[in-house]
Amino acid sequence: MASFLNDVFNDKSKDESNSLTTFLASLVFNIGVALVIFFAFCILRPRFRRVYAPRTYAVEREKRSQKIGDGIFAWIPAVLRIPDEDIIRRSGLDTYMFLRSIRTMFIMFSVITVVTCGALLPINILGTGGRRGLLQLSISNLSTDSYLIWVHIGIFALLVCWVMWSIVGELRLYTQLRMWWLTNPENSSRANANMVLVTGVPEKLVKDEGRLADIFDVLPGGVRQVIVSRESKELAAAVKKRDGLAAKLEKMLTAYALKCTKLSDRAAAKGTHYVAPGHPRLRAG
């Protein structure tokens, strides 16, 4: 009995087979979920413009985006063809950089996936470690004295250098775009182009706005106004009370509207004159 249990718990081929089956089941499930979400978006997008295309009608005419066709996959070529300048002009620099960061990460992970799958997986599969199942695809299938491990190290170093170079390039581009955005005549007059948020100000300087202005007056253009953000517990309490009263009032008005509807229907059924009940009132006591 003990030898049987020992064989069961030390059956590596069974464990490897189970791990492969688990991986394939997880892969199929996640691909299925991704396809369901993708097709759901493609079907719902043209039917809910208020959610997926508000900038085509709910903003100023000169800032509106071009409408995308109602086809299920019409949004894909439209997204691929849109110029970066249009995104910056209509949605702002921050939105553009957010979308650009997502695109950059997609490119990075795609390149890393192609390189690792195309170069490292064949090396691992041909290893002499005797692994089976998913372990055959890992570096553990290479023997410790194999020169092929240096291929892993070299590709890893190259990918790290390329990723760091790409990040530095993106930061340099963002700095240039930010300076262009702030000096552009169309944006230089906006409040966000003339404001600087400073955190970590010492407590002794928080109450002295004049001294803060003198300290930061060395910045280009000087300081026009210093605004100190302070915590106001009384204001927060008043806002909370106001929200509670607004919720109660909405509930009362909804009940009043339903009551008026019932009375109106009842009066119409009896052929009598409808008299509206008294309007509800709420005291902020």
Secondary structure as UniProt FT lines:
FT   HELIX           2..9
FT   HELIX           12..44
FT   HELIX           45..47
FT   HELIX           49..52
FT   HELIX           54..56
FT   HELIX           61..63
FT   TURN            72..74
FT   HELIX           75..81
FT   HELIX           84..91
FT   HELIX           93..115
FT   HELIX           116..120
FT   HELIX           121..125
FT   HELIX           133..137
FT   HELIX           139..141
FT   TURN            144..145
FT   TURN            147..148
FT   HELIX           149..183
FT   TURN            185..189
FT   HELIX           191..193
FT   HELIX           203..206
FT   HELIX           209..215
FT   HELIX           216..218
FT   TURN            220..221
FT   HELIX           233..270
//
